[in-house]
Amino acid sequence: MLTKRYSMMTEHELRMEISTLNDQAKKAEQLGMINEYAVLERKAVLAKSYLLNPIDFKPNEVYEIEGDPGVLFQIDYMNGVFAWGKRKIDGSQEEGIPIALLKKKD
């Protein structure tokens, strides 16, 4: 089966995909399939990232990471729907984070 890339999907298709992934993740969680649940959750986050505009995420700005309270992330540069930078903790290495996981620092 050929699947369409998220970058080629319309907003409606992305929303439908996110809904399907969330339903599949719930079922995997209920069945105790932790690895499958994690993969589906990650796919949903990636699909959500394609609903956002990467231009809204600026290098040198600091964001909070969803699901990681108190951890801040400073963007060095953008590559598609991934923000590349470092967490604001000692010894942090550069990593790419889907923009759907970033929220403006209060």
Backbone as ProteinMPNN parsed JSONL, in Angstrom:
{"seq_chain_A": "MLTKRYSMMTEHELRMEISTLNDQAKKAEQLGMINEYAVLERKAVLAKSYLLNPIDFKPNEVYEIEGDPGVLFQIDYMNGVFAWGKRKIDGSQEEGIPIALLKKKD", "coords_chain_A": {"N_chain_A": [[0.837, -1.182, 0.0], [0.62, 2.131, -0.915], [1.537, 5.007, 0.776], [0.764, 8.395, 1.436], [2.994, 11.132, 1.722], [3.339, 13.187, 4.635], [3.958, 15.823, 4.075], [2.771, 16.211, 1.652], [0.101, 16.107, 2.073], [-3.214, 17.46, 2.436], [-4.672, 19.922, 4.663], [-7.034, 18.841, 5.706], [-6.651, 16.088, 5.205], [-4.425, 15.644, 6.839], [-5.539, 16.135, 9.374], [-7.381, 14.04, 9.508], [-5.624, 11.863, 9.431], [-4.223, 12.279, 11.841], [-6.286, 11.871, 13.667], [-6.874, 9.155, 13.155], [-4.391, 7.992, 13.863], [-4.312, 8.682, 16.592], [-6.501, 7.176, 17.531], [-5.573, 4.565, 16.974], [-3.342, 4.566, 18.638], [-4.524, 4.708, 21.174], [-5.785, 2.196, 21.251], [-3.534, 0.516, 21.106], [-2.299, 1.191, 23.503], [-4.217, 0.283, 25.343], [-4.005, -2.417, 24.881], [-1.582, -2.92, 25.904], [0.636, -2.59, 24.334], [3.286, -1.105, 24.339], [5.527, -0.161, 22.845], [4.45, 0.075, 20.263], [2.474, 1.951, 20.792], [4.098, 4.197, 21.424], [5.342, 4.68, 18.947], [3.148, 5.346, 17.335], [2.205, 7.629, 18.661], [4.358, 9.346, 18.199], [4.255, 9.57, 15.424], [1.817, 10.938, 15.18], [2.468, 13.379, 16.367], [4.345, 14.294, 14.529], [2.709, 14.562, 12.254], [1.007, 16.575, 13.212], [2.822, 18.631, 13.298], [3.042, 19.387, 10.665], [0.787, 20.865, 10.337], [1.405, 23.261, 11.354], [3.126, 26.432, 10.962], [6.389, 26.632, 10.008], [7.752, 29.048, 9.893], [6.911, 30.519, 12.018], [8.519, 29.791, 14.103], [11.414, 30.774, 15.524], [14.975, 31.094, 15.112], [17.255, 31.222, 17.883], [15.275, 31.795, 19.717], [13.59, 30.758, 22.735], [11.872, 27.9, 23.802], [9.329, 25.963, 25.487], [9.221, 22.438, 26.045], [6.723, 20.284, 25.098], [5.319, 17.907, 27.281], [7.604, 17.634, 28.728], [8.055, 19.023, 31.332], [9.329, 22.13, 32.466], [11.682, 21.972, 31.05], [13.674, 23.691, 28.812], [14.134, 24.738, 25.411], [16.356, 25.881, 23.013], [16.262, 27.199, 19.834], [18.464, 26.686, 17.164], [18.479, 26.494, 14.392], [16.124, 26.026, 11.682], [14.753, 23.22, 9.979], [12.698, 22.294, 7.73], [9.898, 20.938, 9.283], [11.171, 20.585, 11.623], [12.814, 21.747, 14.497], [16.037, 22.601, 15.181], [18.387, 22.441, 17.759], [19.398, 23.04, 21.15], [18.685, 21.646, 24.348], [18.203, 23.521, 27.314], [20.096, 22.619, 29.32], [22.87, 21.371, 31.21], [25.483, 19.971, 29.265], [23.924, 19.291, 27.106], [23.215, 18.002, 23.9], [23.067, 18.813, 20.381], [19.877, 18.512, 18.88], [17.033, 17.471, 16.922], [13.725, 18.569, 17.0], [10.289, 17.958, 16.511], [8.173, 20.627, 15.53], [5.627, 20.69, 16.637], [5.924, 19.914, 19.23], [6.881, 22.053, 20.573], [6.346, 24.927, 22.589], [5.542, 28.347, 23.17], [7.461, 30.038, 25.576], [6.243, 30.957, 28.735]], "CA_chain_A": [[0.0, 0.0, 0.0], [1.367, 3.384, -0.991], [1.012, 6.05, 1.641], [1.123, 9.76, 1.05], [3.853, 11.835, 2.689], [2.641, 14.251, 5.358], [4.219, 17.096, 3.407], [1.924, 16.289, 0.46], [-1.305, 16.023, 2.489], [-3.967, 18.683, 2.707], [-4.982, 20.082, 6.091], [-8.091, 17.87, 6.036], [-6.03, 14.76, 5.241], [-3.595, 15.585, 8.044], [-6.421, 16.012, 10.547], [-7.917, 12.678, 9.486], [-4.501, 10.994, 9.794], [-3.976, 12.471, 13.272], [-7.384, 11.204, 14.36], [-6.649, 7.714, 13.006], [-3.223, 7.636, 14.675], [-4.7, 8.776, 18.005], [-7.34, 6.008, 17.817], [-4.697, 3.39, 16.991], [-2.494, 4.665, 19.828], [-5.344, 4.341, 22.335], [-5.951, 0.744, 21.232], [-2.242, -0.086, 21.44], [-2.087, 1.402, 24.937], [-5.128, -0.612, 26.06], [-3.515, -3.784, 24.713], [-0.28, -3.013, 26.532], [1.673, -2.569, 23.299], [3.922, 0.167, 24.659], [6.36, 0.297, 21.722], [3.535, 0.483, 19.187], [1.879, 3.2, 21.272], [5.099, 5.267, 21.299], [5.522, 4.968, 17.516], [1.939, 6.03, 16.851], [2.203, 8.968, 19.257], [5.389, 10.123, 17.503], [3.726, 9.861, 14.085], [0.785, 11.96, 15.336], [3.177, 14.648, 16.617], [4.93, 14.712, 13.255], [1.6, 15.031, 11.412], [0.574, 17.864, 13.769], [3.837, 19.626, 12.94], [2.755, 19.848, 9.309], [-0.325, 21.82, 10.415], [1.97, 24.514, 11.861], [3.986, 27.143, 10.026], [7.75, 26.704, 10.546], [8.199, 30.448, 9.945], [6.548, 31.041, 13.338], [9.525, 29.336, 15.054], [12.589, 31.585, 15.194], [16.267, 30.774, 15.723], [17.649, 31.928, 19.105], [14.169, 31.883, 20.674], [13.535, 29.649, 23.678], [10.539, 27.311, 23.895], [9.145, 24.837, 26.395], [8.968, 21.193, 25.328], [5.506, 19.601, 25.558], [5.565, 16.612, 27.886], [8.864, 17.669, 29.469], [7.884, 20.257, 32.104], [10.488, 22.832, 32.987], [12.839, 21.874, 30.151], [13.626, 24.702, 27.758], [14.838, 24.381, 24.178], [16.694, 27.05, 22.203], [16.409, 26.852, 18.424], [19.612, 27.195, 16.414], [18.015, 26.665, 13.011], [14.957, 25.239, 11.28], [14.866, 22.386, 8.787], [11.343, 21.787, 7.537], [9.072, 21.052, 10.489], [12.014, 20.273, 12.771], [13.64, 22.806, 15.073], [17.304, 22.034, 15.648], [19.009, 23.251, 18.784], [19.798, 22.337, 22.369], [17.944, 21.847, 25.593], [18.946, 24.43, 28.183], [20.632, 21.89, 30.473], [24.302, 21.099, 31.034], [25.878, 18.836, 28.445], [22.931, 18.994, 26.083], [23.708, 17.913, 22.535], [22.105, 19.283, 19.383], [18.86, 17.543, 18.486], [15.908, 17.998, 16.169], [12.444, 18.331, 17.657], [9.155, 18.408, 15.704], [7.684, 21.894, 16.07], [4.392, 20.496, 17.405], [6.288, 19.691, 20.629], [7.387, 23.291, 21.157], [5.365, 25.98, 22.884], [6.157, 29.6, 23.636], [7.743, 30.148, 27.008], [5.392, 31.973, 29.389]], "C_chain_A": [[0.887, 1.253, 0.0], [0.732, 4.421, -0.075], [1.549, 7.396, 1.184], [1.988, 10.384, 2.135], [3.035, 12.939, 3.374], [2.808, 15.595, 4.656], [3.34, 17.292, 2.17], [0.426, 16.291, 0.804], [-1.916, 17.401, 2.672], [-4.214, 18.765, 4.214], [-6.022, 19.054, 6.527], [-7.505, 16.456, 6.154], [-5.158, 14.593, 6.484], [-4.451, 15.4, 9.291], [-7.024, 14.603, 10.641], [-6.836, 11.673, 9.921], [-4.217, 11.076, 11.292], [-5.046, 11.749, 14.09], [-7.213, 9.68, 14.321], [-5.488, 7.251, 13.883], [-3.554, 7.673, 16.164], [-5.569, 7.582, 18.413], [-6.496, 4.74, 17.915], [-3.811, 3.385, 18.232], [-3.27, 4.265, 21.078], [-5.516, 2.83, 22.418], [-4.656, 0.041, 21.628], [-1.965, 0.038, 22.937], [-2.952, 0.437, 25.751], [-4.663, -2.064, 25.993], [-2.124, -3.983, 25.304], [0.881, -3.045, 25.55], [2.389, -1.217, 23.372], [4.764, 0.707, 23.5], [5.501, 0.803, 20.57], [2.873, 1.815, 19.541], [2.841, 4.374, 21.061], [5.3, 5.659, 19.831], [4.334, 5.756, 16.975], [1.839, 7.45, 17.4], [3.188, 9.878, 18.519], [4.92, 10.504, 16.095], [2.679, 10.969, 14.155], [1.415, 13.331, 15.569], [3.768, 15.181, 15.321], [3.847, 15.25, 12.323], [1.096, 16.391, 11.889], [1.55, 18.98, 13.397], [3.583, 20.197, 11.549], [1.546, 20.776, 9.252], [0.155, 23.193, 10.885], [2.864, 25.145, 10.799], [5.386, 27.277, 10.626], [8.286, 28.13, 10.671], [7.903, 31.071, 11.314], [7.572, 30.674, 14.416], [10.866, 29.937, 14.652], [13.864, 31.085, 15.874], [16.575, 31.735, 16.874], [16.503, 32.123, 20.091], [14.147, 30.612, 21.527], [12.079, 29.21, 23.842], [10.525, 26.251, 24.983], [8.856, 23.611, 25.536], [7.743, 20.529, 25.941], [5.885, 18.245, 26.141], [6.872, 16.527, 28.665], [8.881, 18.957, 30.289], [9.193, 20.833, 32.624], [11.726, 22.776, 32.101], [12.659, 22.863, 29.005], [14.515, 24.289, 26.594], [15.094, 25.644, 23.376], [16.973, 26.597, 20.777], [17.661, 27.499, 17.846], [19.214, 27.453, 14.963], [16.829, 25.742, 12.748], [15.309, 24.418, 10.043], [13.518, 21.715, 8.597], [10.521, 22.012, 8.792], [9.842, 20.64, 11.741], [12.804, 21.506, 13.188], [14.886, 22.116, 15.613], [17.939, 22.982, 16.643], [19.371, 22.401, 19.979], [18.845, 22.638, 23.509], [18.819, 22.704, 26.494], [19.332, 23.716, 29.482], [22.091, 21.575, 30.17], [24.534, 19.867, 30.176], [24.901, 18.464, 27.351], [23.569, 18.993, 24.704], [22.631, 18.392, 21.575], [21.147, 18.152, 19.01], [17.774, 18.247, 17.698], [14.608, 17.602, 16.843], [11.328, 18.794, 16.726], [8.52, 19.643, 16.351], [6.38, 21.764, 16.856], [4.687, 20.253, 18.891], [6.768, 20.966, 21.32], [6.258, 24.272, 21.434], [6.107, 27.18, 23.436], [6.312, 29.575, 25.141], [6.884, 31.262, 27.595], [6.211, 33.059, 30.029]], "O_chain_A": [[1.788, 1.392, 0.827], [-0.47, 4.675, -0.15], [2.64, 7.502, 0.623], [1.743, 10.187, 3.325], [2.153, 13.542, 2.763], [1.887, 16.411, 4.65], [3.184, 18.416, 1.694], [-0.414, 16.459, -0.08], [-1.236, 18.369, 3.012], [-3.993, 17.799, 4.944], [-5.9, 18.464, 7.6], [-7.825, 15.722, 7.089], [-5.151, 13.531, 7.106], [-4.12, 14.597, 10.163], [-7.156, 14.051, 11.733], [-7.111, 10.748, 10.686], [-3.995, 10.052, 11.938], [-4.739, 11.095, 15.086], [-7.387, 9.004, 15.335], [-5.592, 6.232, 14.566], [-3.128, 6.797, 16.916], [-5.403, 7.035, 19.503], [-6.68, 3.936, 18.829], [-3.556, 2.33, 18.813], [-2.742, 3.566, 21.943], [-5.412, 2.242, 23.495], [-4.679, -0.919, 22.399], [-1.46, -0.895, 23.562], [-2.486, -0.154, 26.724], [-4.89, -2.845, 26.917], [-1.555, -5.071, 25.22], [1.981, -3.477, 25.895], [2.131, -0.314, 22.576], [4.718, 1.901, 23.206], [5.795, 1.839, 19.975], [2.733, 2.695, 18.691], [2.434, 5.428, 20.572], [5.416, 6.844, 19.516], [4.51, 6.726, 16.238], [1.433, 8.368, 16.687], [2.885, 11.04, 18.249], [5.158, 11.621, 15.635], [2.648, 11.845, 13.291], [0.945, 14.332, 15.027], [3.7, 16.379, 15.047], [4.042, 16.278, 11.674], [0.79, 17.262, 11.074], [1.151, 20.128, 13.205], [3.879, 21.364, 11.29], [1.304, 21.41, 8.224], [-0.591, 24.171, 10.825], [3.302, 24.479, 9.86], [5.561, 27.956, 11.638], [9.183, 28.384, 11.474], [8.559, 32.03, 11.721], [7.501, 31.193, 15.53], [11.39, 29.648, 13.576], [13.851, 30.705, 17.045], [16.201, 32.907, 16.837], [16.74, 32.578, 21.21], [14.611, 29.55, 21.112], [11.179, 30.034, 23.998], [11.566, 25.71, 25.357], [8.315, 23.727, 24.436], [7.712, 20.242, 27.138], [6.685, 17.517, 25.554], [7.211, 15.472, 29.202], [9.634, 19.88, 29.979], [10.045, 20.116, 33.15], [12.714, 23.459, 32.373], [11.634, 22.871, 28.322], [15.512, 23.588, 26.768], [14.164, 26.398, 23.086], [17.809, 25.726, 20.541], [17.893, 28.696, 18.012], [19.558, 28.482, 14.381], [16.573, 24.802, 13.5], [16.061, 24.864, 9.176], [13.226, 20.696, 9.223], [10.449, 23.127, 9.307], [9.249, 20.379, 12.787], [13.382, 22.21, 12.36], [14.8, 21.172, 16.398], [18.021, 24.186, 16.4], [19.619, 21.202, 19.855], [18.283, 23.727, 23.614], [20.045, 22.617, 26.437], [18.959, 24.133, 30.578], [22.494, 21.519, 29.009], [23.865, 18.846, 30.339], [25.045, 17.411, 26.729], [24.366, 19.873, 24.377], [21.443, 18.384, 21.898], [21.55, 17.0, 18.847], [17.61, 19.463, 17.792], [14.413, 16.444, 17.212], [11.396, 19.904, 16.198], [8.351, 19.697, 17.569], [6.06, 22.639, 17.661], [3.787, 20.375, 19.723], [7.033, 20.957, 22.522], [5.34, 24.433, 20.629], [7.15, 27.053, 24.078], [5.419, 29.152, 25.875], [6.801, 32.359, 27.043], [5.654, 33.986, 30.618]]}, "name": "protein", "num_of_chains": 1, "seq": "MLTKRYSMMTEHELRMEISTLNDQAKKAEQLGMINEYAVLERKAVLAKSYLLNPIDFKPNEVYEIEGDPGVLFQIDYMNGVFAWGKRKIDGSQEEGIPIALLKKKD"}
